[in-house]
Amino acid sequence: MFEFLINKLKAHPRKIVFTEGTDPRILEASARLLSGTFLTPVLVGNAEEIQAAAEKIGFNIRGAIIIDPATFEDMDKMVDTMVELRKGKMTAEQCRASLMQANYFGTMLVKMGYADALLGGATYSTADTVRPALQIIKTKPGNKIVSSCFILVRPSATGDREVLAMGDCAINIKPNEDELVEIGLETAETAKVFGIDPKIAYLSYSTLGSGKGEDVDKVRNACAKAKAARPDLDIDGELQFDAAVSPKVAHTKCPDSKVAGHANTFIFPDINAGNIGYKIAQRLGSFEAYGPILQGLNAPINDLSRGCNAQEVYSMAIITAGLVND
């Protein structure tokens, strides 16, 4: 999977903002990325402090771009742009104060084209990554929400890699029908980036009417709307998980389905099911889990876990940059 993404980036090298420029994990990942020459780190912070931190722990970040909000030569232009984007919700003084914060400053670097993508959150919350993205990058035309998915990878019996997509496992707590439609279609597009030909299962405790209730109706209706919106995609539901993944069960419960028994892109009815589901796959199914990958924004902005390590930063940087449209 990463070879696929790295080859894509070698053909179209990108710049990615790291909002926590002095963090040792960020510096280690940046040094690795710079050795690969396909992705340039843009580190936010004081240049002397960042260089000193890198030297202290022995990482070569020569070639990285370092930008300090306190000395950024285009700050006035950035303030004017942010005032326009906020449309009267923030004064110039308020925008300037916000842009002294790395998360807002880094997001504006992406908005104004100084970088292609952003990865933050190694030391702050998901909300502090998503809030500036919603205010500045904003959702894509036709999208009303930001959602997320996880990409899960493990070796297959044939020696290849099994790659799955699961959404939404991290952002939307109780999505309604229309939000589930958006989550499903966005997750399908993310899946394609990772070489998955999406076969999308809307999951439930019911398979095609075997169960009853409001929760079943929500998933069934969302699936119908998704099919209508994208007839080019293979989508089915509502499906129980066994019907979605087991050809034998699918033959019994829904023999005419193009998805059942072969699903690789799973849409959960709410965050409870999604979060539990991907962690079961990770812990009991020996899948490596990458994410959450944020979806629905006009540019790739992703969030790190505060407990992440340098390898996870490196992997998520490649994933995030790989989401940039050519």
C-alpha positions, 0 to 999 in steps of 0.5 A: 500500500505504501509503495503505491502511495510513494510512487504516486508522490514521486510522480507528484512531490508534495509539501506537508505542514506539521504544526508541531515543529519541535516535537521529536516524533515530528522531527524523526518522521521529517528526517525520514521523509526528507531522505525519500525526496518525495515529500517536503515537510513544512515545519511550523515554529521558531527556526532556531528552536526547531534546528536545536531540537533536531540537533539535540536528538540527532536528526537531519532535517536539512531541506525542510521548510521552516516557517515561523508565524512571528516572522512570516513575511506574508502575515498581513496578506494571510490576515486579510485572507482569513478575514474574508474567509470568516465573513464578518465572524472575526475581526482582523485583530482576532484573525491575527491572534488566531494565526499566532497559533500553529493549527490556524497558521498551518491550515492557512498555509494550505489554504493559500497554497504554501503547502498541499496538506496538513498533519497535526494533533500530536500534542492537541485534540482532534477538535483543534485540528478540525475546527480550523479546517472547517473554518478555513479549508471548509467542506467540498461542494455538496458536502455538509459534514467532515467524516472519517475512515480507517484503512486496515491492512494485513497480509492475505493468504495469497501473500498479497495485502488485504486492504479494507476501509471502515467509516465513520469510526471517529467523528460523527457520533449519531449520523442521520440518513443523509450524513450516512450517505455522505460518509459512504460515498466519501469513504468509497473515494478514500478507498480508491486512493489506497487501491481498493475497488470499493464494494460498499456495505451499509452495516446493521443488525439486519440483512435486507429486512430480516430485522425491524426498527428505526435503526434498521430503517435509517441504514436501509434508507441511507443505502438506497439514497447512496445507490441513487446518488452513485449508481456507478458504485457497488453498494448494498445494505442493510447487511449484517457483517457476516453477510457482508464478508462471508460468501457462504452466508451471503449465498443464504441471506442475499444471493443476488447481492453484488456486494454481500460476501465480498465487501471491502468498504464498511459503513457503520450506523454510528460511532459506537459500532464503528469504533468498536468494529475497527478496533476488533479488526485491529486487535483480534484480526491482526490488521494494521489500522491507519487513521482516522483519515478526515474526509469531505474537506477541500484539502487533506487535513489529518489528525494524529493521536497524542500517543502516536510514535514517529512511525505513525507520523511518517505513515500518516504523512504519506497517507495524507499527502497521497490524498491530494488530487493531481 
